[in-house]
Amino acid sequence: MRSAVWIALQFIAFQLYSQNVNSSYEFTVNWSEQVSGVNSKLNCISAGQYNDVNTAFICGSGGVVLRTTNAGINWINISGIGLPSDINLVSVSNVSTNILITGGNTNEGAAVYRTTNGGVSWYRVFTQQSGETKIVRVIDPLYCMFIGNPVGGRWSIWRSTDLGEHWDSSGTFLPQSGGETGYPNSFSIQPSSGKMWFGTNNYMIYQSSNSGITWTGQNIPEQNVISISSFPELICGGKNMYSSTNHGSIWQLENIPGSGNINGILNTGLVIGINQDNLSSCPIFFIRSSDKIYYSDKGGGQDWEIKYTSAEGIYEHINGNGRNVWAIRNNGGITYGRLDMITSVPPNNYPYSFELRQNYPNPFNPKTTIPIVLHKLVGVTLNIYSSTGKRITTFEGPRVFVAYDNDMNYVHTIQYEWDGTDYPSGVYFYEVIADDYQETRKMMLVK
């Protein structure tokens, strides 16, 4: 069940005008190698889903599935009973605490497996055979869908309304253009808007504005769109990298170092806007099919550098959430990066204050948004309580940065979305703790 909470952190891009604001910032990344316990080719990492930024999942060749609940200090192999060892897994996701879905390819075609006990045992929920192996491209936890290469002249787009138990392609028809196919990790979604994109090998990406029901093709100068990041800017990579600030209507070529395919792009979403940059100024990472991780903390442009080089292995995918960054390799290697410092020097007359705002809508059924305004680098804890004072859930948010607009007003807001589907009507309370600030408000669930 998508029970208690699915919390989406929404970072908002701002414009910061240096001529009016005396501020500075610095992003520091500390790197380390984590122990996977396997030497298989790792294909996909899913991070920051459901409601825990320290939980992540990795899948790979040989039916490998790994999980961490402590930001990678320990990785546990959950390739349990029922998951075959001859499947090349290319996508993994959790749709609740113990319900996970993974998918990939065998010699017979594509297959999707599900577990309801955290990986102790798995069972197959979908199979599609075809003349050529079909890639299962993505399984998304919020919208519970996956996309595969075209079969019979149409893209394979399947959805589930019961957290992955059953799958249906009704109403998701998207015709194949020519002989186009796609890439496993070439998919991105904006949870707050429901917009999503996936790439092809045909100078084309497809966009949906209604949670994957209908799709529109968008031309792009890059033939092979192997990787996509869509938050806060749309960035696509193949041999080259292109960015767009208007959802793909106009593309700009980015000047990046290195050679080889861009296997992954991670835009952290920690944003301070700079007028002269096409990309907002923020930590952006990308990997090529090499042993290097590239990095920019000023929105790209000319400001790229090699941030880390592995001792061995080729990077296959990069992902993260908040301050956590993971990059996985073809030899079982996992590189972890920690964004340890995000600082800003505010103007002297800046008013320091927190603000917990009223949730909206209120009353609500079944979802509501809780906005919080913060003023400095700080950890955030959100608690949800029933009317009897019983704590339903706790979410530990990442530390966030500071930004100011040109009138020296603080404009940063974090928005949490709470889903009360599995709770009865009544009064609930939400409490936020941030540094020395604590406040509680009331909200009403009406079904």
N, C-alpha and C positions, 0 to 999 in steps of 0.2 A: 504494500500500500504506500502511496505517497502520503504518509501519515502526517505526522506533526507539522513539519515545516519544510518548505523549499524556499530558501532565502537567497534572493538575488542581490548582489552588491552592484550598484550602478555608480560608476565613477563618471563625473561630468567634466568635459573639457572647458577650459577657461582661457581668456585672453589676458596676458600679463604684459603691460606696456612699460618697458624699462625706463622711459623718460619720465614716468610719473611715479613709479614705485621703486623704492630702494630695497630690493630683495634679492636673495641668492639661494641656490639650492645645490645639493650634491647627492648623487646616487652611488652607493658603494656596494659592490657585490663580492661576497666571500664564497669561494668554490671548494668543493670537496667531492670525493668519489664515494658512492654508496655501494653496499654489497647486495647484489641481486640473488646470489645463490645459484644462478644458472649461467650457461654460456651460449644460450640460444640467441638467435636474431630477434631483437625486441622491435616491434613495429609501431606501437601506439601507446601513448600515455594519456590517461583521462584524469584530470586534476580539478579540485575545487568544486565538485558537483555535490548535489544534495545539500548538506548543511555543515560541512566540516572542511575547513581549508587545509587541514593537516592530513586528510585522507586522499589517497590517489591510487590508481590502478594501472597496471601495465599488462599488455598481452604481446605474444610473439609466436614464433614458429615452434612446432612441436607441441601445440596445445598448451602453451605456458600462459598462466595468469598469475600476477603478483599483486599484493595489496599492502599498503602501509597506512597506519592510522596515527603515526607520529612523525610526519613529514620526512619519512625515509630513513629514520634512525634504524628501523628494522623493516625489511621486506619479507612478507610471508608468501610462500608458494601455495596458492589455493586451486591448483589444477586438480580438482577432485574427481571422484568417481563419476563416470559417464562422459567425461570430456576426452575425446580421442587424441592420441599422441601424433597422429598424422595430419592434423589440420593446421593450416597456416593462419593463425588468428591475426586480424588486422584492425579490429575495433573492439573496445570494451567500455562498459558504462554501468554505473549503479543507478537504479531508479528508486531505491529506498535503502534503508540501512543494510538489509541482508539480501535484497533482490538485485542480482547482477545479470547482465546480458553481455555475451561476447559473440562475435561472428567472424567468419573467415572462409577459406577455400580449401577444398579437397580436390582430388583428381576427378571427382564426380560432379562438382559444382560448389555452390555456396551453401553454408549452413549457419544457423543461429542457435546458440545454446543459452539456457537460463538456469539460475540457481536461486532458491528461496532461503537457503541456510548459510549464506556467506561464502559459498564455494566448497562446502563439504561434499556436495553431490550436485551433478548437472544433468539436465535432460534437454533433448533437442526439441525446439519449438518451430523450426522452419527449415525447409530444404528446397532448393531450386536447382535442377539439373539443366545443363545446356551443352551445346557443342564445344564451347570453350569455357574455361574457368571464369566465373563471375566474381568480381571483387565486392565484398560487402564494405561499403565506404564509411558509414557512420551509424552509430546508434546513440541517439541523443536522449538524455534522461528526462528533460523537461517535456519534450514533445513525443517521446517514445516512438521513434521512427528510424528506419535505415534506408540507405540508398545504395543500389548496386549498378554495375555496368548494364547497358541495354541488352535486353533479350527480346527477340521477335520484333525489333524496330521501336521499342519503347524503353525508356529508362525504368529501372526496377525501383519503385518508391513504395515502401510498405509502412503502414502505421499500426499502432496497437492502442487500444483504449483500456486494456486491463493489465498495464505494466509488463507487457511483453509476453503474456501467455498465448495470445492469438494475434495473428497479423492479417491485414487486409490492404489491398491496393486500390480499392474502389475510390473513385473521385480524384485520383492523383496521376492521371494520364499525362505524360510528357513524351512526345515523339523524339526519337533519335534523329540527329541531323547528320547525314552521311554515315560514316563508320566511326563516329566519335565514341570514345570511352573516357574513363576518368582515372583518378588516383585515390588511394585509400584515405589519406589525411587531408585531402583538399576539400574541406568543409568548414564553415564557420557560422555561428549564430549569435544574434543579439537578443538575449533572453528578455530584456525589457520591452522590446518592440515586436518580437516574433519574426523578424526578418532573418533570412538565412541565405547562404550562397554555397554553391559547389562548382568546382572547376572541371575542365575537360582538356583533351589534347587537340582541340579544334578551334583555337583562338576565341574561345567562348567560355563564359561563366553563366550559370543560371541563378536567378534570384527569386525568392518567394517572399511576399509581404504578408502572407496569411498563414503562417505556421506550416508551410509545406504542402498546402492544398493545390495551389496553382503556381506556375513558374514562368518566368520571362527570361529569354536569352539576352545577354549583354556581350557585345564584342569587346575584345581586349587585344592589345598589340602582341602579347606573349602567346605563342602557340600552345605550350604545355603548362597549364596552371596546376602545379604540383602541390602548392600550399596556399592557404588563405587565412588571413586574420581580419576580423571585421570590427574590432572594438578598440579605440573609438573611431579610427579611420579604417577604410577598406584597403588592405594591402595584399597583393597577390605575387607569387613567386614561381618561376620556372628556371630558366637559365638567367633571366633578369628579374628585377623587382619593379613592380608598378604600384603606385598608390593613387587613391581617389578620395576626395573630400565631399563628393556628391553621389555616393553610392554607386559608382561605376559609370556615370555619364561621361566623365572626362578623366583620362588617365595621365599620370606623370611618371616618367622613367626616373627611378632612383639610382644614384651613383653609389654602387656598393662594391666592396672588394671581393676577391676570391673568384673561383671558377667551379663549375659543376652545378648540378641541380640543387635548387633551394628546397630542402626536404621539410622545413618547418619555419614558421614565423610566430613569435610570441610578442604581442603588444600588451604590456602589463596593465594598461588602463590607468596608471598613475600619471596624471596629466597636468602640465602647466603649458598653456598655449603661448607660442611665440609667433608674432605676426609674419615674419619673413619666411617661416618654414611651411612647406606643404603639409608635413606631418606635424601634429602637436608634439611639443617637447615632452618626452617621457622615455623611460627605459624600454627599448625595443631590442629583442634578440632574434637572430636567425641562424640557421644551420644550413650548410651545403652538404653534399655527399662527400664529406671529408672528415678530418679529425678535429675541426675547429668550430668554436662558437663565436659568432660575431655580435657586436653590441654597439648601440648608440644611446646616449642619454639626452640627446637634443633633437629628437624627432627625425633622425636620419640625415638626409642631405649629404654633405661631405663628411660628416662626423661619425664615421664608422671605424671600429678597431677590432682586432682579434682579442677577445676577452679571455679565452681559455682554449688550450690544446690538450687533447687526451693523449695518454701514453700509447694507446692502441685502439683500433676499432674505428668504424665509420658511423657518424650520427644519422639516425633514421627519423627521429621526431623530437619536438620540443614543446613543452606545455608547462603551465603553472597557474598559480592563483595568488593574488596579493603579493607577498614577499617571497613566495616559494617558486623556484624555477627548476625544472628537471629536463634533461636531455638524455635520450637513450640511444644505444649503439647496437651494431649488428653482432656483437660478441657477448652480449649480456651486460655490458657496462652501463652504469647510471651515473651521470654527473649531476650534482645538486648545487644550485646557486641560491644564496640568501641575500635579499636586498636589506641590508642592515642599517642603512642610514638614508633618510630622506629629510633634508633640512631646509628651512627657509627663514630668512631674516626679515621680520615684518617691519613696516613703517612705525615710527615712534608713537604715532597717535592711534595705532590700531586698537580697537576695543576687544579685549579678550572675553569671550563668552561662549558657552555651549547653548544649544537650543534643541530640546526635544519637542517636535511638533506633533499635532494631532494626526492620528492615522486617517487615511482616506481610501475608499469611502467609509463612512461610519454613520449608521450601522452598515454591515457588509455581509455578503454571502457569495462564495465562501472565502474569498481572498481580500486582503487589505494591505496597503503600503504604509510603512512607518518611516517618516523622514527624520534625520538627525543632522544638525549643523555642528561642525567641529572647527576648532581653530588652531590645532597644532598636532605634531606627531604624537599619536596616542593610541593605546589599545582600546577597543570598544567591546563591551559585553552586553548582549541583549537577552533578557529573561522574559518569558511569557508565563503568566500565572492564570489559574482558574479563579472563579469567584470565591472559592474556599481558601485561596492562598497557596494551593499546590502548584509547584513549578512544573510546567509542561515541558519546556525545553530551554536550553541555553545555547547561545551562539557566540563564539569568540571570534570577533572580526579582526582583520589585519590592521596594522598601524597605517595611518594615512598621512598625507602631506598637507601643506598649507598653500593656498593660492589667493590672490587678491585681484580685483578688477582695477580699471584705470581710475576709479573714484576712491580707491583704497577701502573698498568694502569687501569683507570676506564673503565668498560665494560658494564654498564647498559644501555639498550635501551628500550624505550616504542614504540610500533608500533600501529598506528591508521589506521583502514581501512575505507575509505570513498566510499560510493556507490552512483554514479551519475545517476542511472537508470532513475529517474524521472526528470532529468534536460537536457536541450538542449546542443548541442555541443558548445564549446567555451572556453575562458580563465577563470580560477578561481584562487582565491588566498587563501592560508591557512596561518593563523597567530597563533603563539604560544606565550603565556605569562606564564612565570614561574619565580616567585619572581621578581627580577629587570631586568629580561631578556625578550626581545621581539624581534621577527623576523618574517618576512613575505616572502613567496616564491610563485612563479607562477606555475600553472599546467594547462594542456590542456586536455579537454575531447573531443574525436573525435568519432562520431557515424556514 
